[in-house]
Amino acid sequence: MSRAASNLPQCPPHSSTPPPHSSTPASQLATEPSTQPTQPTQPSTQSARSLPGRHTAPIWALVAAVVLAAVNLRTAVTSVGPVLAELERAIGLSSALAGVLTTLPVLSFAALGALTPRLAHRYGEQRLLAAALVLMTAGLALRVLVGTAWEFLALSVLALAGGAMGNVLLPVLVKRYFAERVGSMTAVYTTALAVGMTASAALTVPLATRGGRVDWRVGLGFWALLAGVAAVAWIVLPARRAPASERPERVRLPLRRSRTAWALALFFGAQSLQAYVAFGWFALFFRERAGASPAQAGLLIAVLAALTIPTSMVIPSLAARLHSQRPLIAALVGCYVVAYTGMLLAPRAGQWLWVVLVGIGSGAFPLALTLMGLRARTAEATSALSAFAQSVGYLLAGTGPLLVGFLHGASGGWGWSFVLLFAALAVLAWSGWHVALPRYVEDDVPDVIGRK
């Protein structure tokens, strides 16, 4: 560990709550007013009572609203794949435009997520999340009414804008209203996200099937109803909006200068790349290398998706209790290494085992979301860190499926594709090793926090 890292304040073991002290020198404190936002008052354990000071809603209502929002974060993405063939026939979605459609989520999450902290500071996190869910509902509902591919793409961007802002806002809201329970609440909402993602992939076709015919408009339209329920929940949720003079100062962190922020961004991007490649290409791999039928290959990917639910339930709470997450990161990376080695050497004999190990390794996703709350002292800094890590990370992840497609097409095999995956694993291990240190992004740039 470097000398700089050794001087950073350490998190107490078995706690997800950052230490209250600041790394700012005492001489500086004597001459400058503090620009750190006040830590939110912690909620009481009485679930029927309101959260003091920060929110007038009861705890159970906040938890329910967070779950409803999380369930909808990926439905605009994962509901399309099962009816892609029907879309191609119905609205003239060419293969090239289908490629654009499958790349839109990554681009939207990267570009639109970066704008979220500024909008949240201006309008408030709760109002912005409610607006994001309204946008999502409108996009999902309107795109089932169109008759051309370009209209469908444009309205998909509208739906994805809501998901992009929700990606950034949920870690912030968890940090603000559940600061002493970051791990457990992250487990709650990442599990809900995994359930929504799996359900939209599995249920779209059954919902759309009538008399043996698949009506893609019905299948995709159902998810607009679910998003509408979440939007209403956040609109009616009572909130205390402080007057401008009492609002926390906007955190202006130049995170490009923070080693912790870059490590988290690379960690998020490397794990997302593994996931996008797995869901996009592993079915074809098992058909070509393991001789799996289309149905069996689909079942293998379904198992992979289903495993995101238990990992999302376990990983965040475990990570929050650890003083350093390095053992957990080593275990997750190890699962990937064994799985990929097995896929290359014995793709047919161990296909189920390899899929299970990849599914366990995908626990790096809820771990990354948990670290966004653990590596910032305040909700405002969490917002900046979440936007930075996800914007950079999704741009990195978007290159994965494209490069695998190019390498597989150029070589006719899978060797070079796995070279790419192992290289991404090296980035995952290196960045994870650094971000697992109990440190805060504010400590990398302690003298540049100010008001907009």
C-alpha positions, -999 to +999 in steps of 0.1 A: +000+000+000+013+035-008+021+061+018-009+081+007-032+052+011-019+043+045-027+078+058-063+076+048-090+071+075-101+036+079-136+023+082-144+005+114-148-033+110-183-047+107-200-014+098-211+003+066-213+037+083-183+059+075-163+075+104-175+110+112-141+127+111-128+145+081-093+143+065-092+181+061-062+196+081-071+213+114-055+246+102-078+246+072-108+240+093-099+269+115-100+294+086-126+279+063-163+271+068-171+234+063-185+226+028-194+191+036-232+184+037-246+174+070-250+136+074-286+126+073-303+120+106-307+082+110-341+067+111-355+050+141-362+013+141-399+019+145-412+011+110-445+028+115-430+062+123-417+088+100-380+093+093-370+123+115-358+154+098-353+142+063-385+125+052-421+124+063-429+090+048-429+059+070-400+036+065-421+008+050-434+032+023-399+042+014-388+006+011-418-003-010-412+026-033-375+017-037-384-019-046-410-008-071-385+015-088-358-011-089-380-038-104-385-015-134-349-004-141-342-031-167-376-041-181-372-017-211-340-037-220-347-073-213-383-074-225-372-067-261-350-097-269-377-124-266-399-106-293-370-093-315-380-116-344-416-103-342-403-067-342-382-073-373-412-085-392-438-060-379-419-027-380-391-034-404-364-036-378-333-046-399-303-065-385-283-033-384-311-014-365-314-044-342-278-040-334-284-003-326-313-013-304-292-037-283-265-011-279-289+017-269-291+007-232-253+010-226-251+043-244-282+057-227-270+046-192-236+062-198-247+095-214-279+102-195-267+090-161-239+116-162-266+144-161-284+130-131-264+147-102-269+182-116-307+176-121-310+160-087-294+190-070-318+213-088-351+194-084-344+169-056-338+132-058-373+121-051-389+144-077-364+135-103-369+098-097-407+103-100-401+122-133-377+095-145-404+068-139-430+089-158-406+091-187-401+054-186-438+047-185-444+071-215-416+055-235-428+020-228-464+028-235-459+048-267-434+025-284-460-003-287-482+021-308-456+028-335-453+014-370-417+021-379-383+011-365-370+046-361-401+056-340-395+025-318-359+034-313-367+070-304-392+060-278-369+033-265-344+061-257-372+079-237-379+047-217-341+041-212-337+077-199-358+068-170-337+037-163-305+057-166-315+082-140-328+055-117-295+037-119-278+067-104-305+078-080-313+046-061-278+043-045-281+080-035-315+075-019-303+044-001-273+064+012-295+094+023-324+076+040-307+043+051-272+054+058-268+028+086-282+000+065-265+006+031-256-031+027-291-045+035-310-019+015-287-024-015-294-061-012-332-053-013-331-031-043-305-051-063-326-083-057-357-064-069-338-053-100-327-089-107-363-101-102-376-075-127-349-083-152-355-121-150-393-117-151-394-094-181-372-118-201-392-149-191-428-135-191-429-112-222-437-140-246-462-158-224-480-125-218-480-118-256-492-151-267-529-153-277-542-183-296-507-195-306-498-160-320-473-137-303-486-101-302-454-081-293-475-050-285-492-067-257-461-083-243-441-051-242-471-030-232-475-049-199-442-034-186-455+001-191-483-007-166-457-019-140-436+013-146-468+034-141-474+018-107-439+027-096-442+063-110-475+068-090-458+054-058-430+080-060-454+109-070-477+103-040-449+095-015-448+124+009-415+142+012-399+171+030-383+194+005-361+218+024-360+255+014-331+266-007-313+281+022-313+248+041-304+225+012-270+207+013-243+223-008-237+207-041-206+185-040-183+195-068-158+167-069-134+165-098-135+127-097-111+124-126-084+131-099-097+104-076-080+070-077-109+055-058-134+068-083-114+055-112-109+021-096-147+019-090-155+030-126-131+003-140-145-023-116-181-015-127-172-015-163-152-047-162-180-066-144-207-051-168-186-063-198-186-098-185-224-097-180-232-082-215-210-108-232-225-136-212-261-127-220-253-118-256-230-146-267-229-176-243-260-192-258-243-193-292-210-206-276-228-235-259-246-244-292-213-244-311-189-258-286-211-280-264-236-291-290-265-277-270-299-274-287-314-239-289-338-248-261-310-261-239-288-231-246-317-208-236-322-227-204-285-223-196-288-185-199-320-186-179-301-203-151-274-176-154-300-149-151-318-165-122-286-167-102-285-129-101-313-130-076-295-149-047-262-132-053-280-098-051-296-110-018-263-120-002-234-100-016-243-064-005-250-073+031-218-094+033-197-066+017-210-040+042-199-061+071-164-066+058-136-042+068-121-048+033-139-065+004-107-080-010-115-116+000-149-113-016-135-098-048-109-126-050-136-152-047-158-137-074-129-133-098-119-169-090-153-182-100-150-165-134-115-178-140-125-214-132-157-211-153-139-196-184-111-222-182-137-250-180-156-236-209-125-237-231-113-272-219-146-291-213-175-271-227-198-301-230-190-321-198-192-292-174-216-267-190-240-265-161-212-261-136-196-234-157-228-214-159-234-216-122-198-203-116-204-174-140-236-167-122-219-165-089-191-143-104-218-119-115-223-110-079-197-083-088-226-062-100-244-058-067-210-055-050-202-025-073-235-008-064-228-014-027-193+002-030-209+033-044-225+039-010-195+027+010-169+049-007-186+083-002-194+100+031-226+118+020-255+113-003-243+142-024-209+126-029-226+092-036-246+109-064-214+122-081-196+089-076-225+068-089-228+090-120-191+089-127-186+052-122-217+042-142-210+066-171-174+054-175-183+018-167-211+015-192-190+030-220-163+004-213-189-024-211-205-015-244-173-024-262-175-060-250-203-075-271-191-056-302-155-069-298-166-105-292-188-103-323-159-090-344-134-115-330-157-145-334-166-135-369-129-129-379-115-160-364-144-184-367-138-196-331-139-185-295-102-184-285-097-146-290-130-138-274-119-155-242-086-136-244-107-105-242-127-119-213-096-128-194-081-093-200-113-078-186-110-101-156-075-088-150-089-052-150-117-064-126-092-080-102-068-050-103-095-023-099-113-044-073-082-048-052-078-010-050-115+000-045-117-026-017-096-004+005-117+014+031-113+049+018-135+077+005-135+098-027-136+130-007-102+121+007-087+120-027-098+156-034-104+171+001-100+208-008-123+212-038-158+207-024-180+238-029-213+252-038-225+255-074 
